[in-house]
Amino acid sequence: TALYEAIETLNEREKDILSKRWLSEETCSLADLSEVYKVSAERIRQLENQAIKRVSKYMKENYEF
């Protein structure tokens, strides 16, 4: 689908964060992912927002809604 195509444009860390935060049956918290990546929860939030913006931009540029 278009969403998965857009997600494929992300780097591995961004894909992992988005999938664990939004696409998994049991989602992870910012704190959980901050422990995995050894960064602050705020940094995970920033990476998540960056990834969402990149996916949104890809969708707007490649698909009409």
C-alpha positions in Angstrom: 0.0 0.0 0.0 1.0 3.6 -0.3 1.7 3.9 3.5 4.1 1.0 3.5 5.8 2.4 0.4 6.3 5.7 2.2 7.6 4.0 5.3 10.2 2.2 3.1 11.8 5.6 2.4 12.7 6.0 6.1 16.0 4.9 7.6 16.0 1.8 9.8 15.8 3.6 13.1 12.9 5.7 11.9 11.1 2.6 10.6 11.6 0.8 13.8 10.3 3.7 15.9 7.2 4.2 13.8 6.4 0.6 13.6 6.8 0.0 17.3 4.9 3.2 18.3 2.1 3.0 15.8 1.9 -0.2 13.8 2.4 -3.0 16.4 -0.3 -4.7 18.3 1.5 -4.0 21.5 3.0 -0.5 21.1 6.1 0.8 22.9 6.3 3.9 24.9 8.8 6.7 24.3 10.6 5.6 27.5 10.8 2.0 26.2 12.4 3.1 23.0 14.7 5.5 24.7 16.2 2.6 26.6 16.6 0.6 23.4 18.3 3.4 21.5 20.1 4.9 24.6 18.8 8.4 24.0 16.2 10.5 25.8 12.5 10.0 25.4 12.4 13.5 24.0 14.8 12.5 21.3 12.6 9.5 20.4 9.6 11.9 20.2 11.7 14.1 17.8 12.7 11.2 15.6 9.1 10.0 15.5 7.8 13.4 14.5 10.5 13.7 11.8 9.6 10.3 10.4 5.9 11.2 10.4 6.7 14.4 8.5 8.8 12.5 5.9 6.0 10.0 5.4 3.5 12.7 5.0 5.6 14.6 2.5 6.2 11.5 0.5 2.5 10.8 0.4 1.6 14.3 -0.7 4.2 14.3 -3.4 3.3 10.9 -4.8 -0.4 10.5 -4.3 -3.5 12.7 -4.7 -5.8 12.9 -1.7 
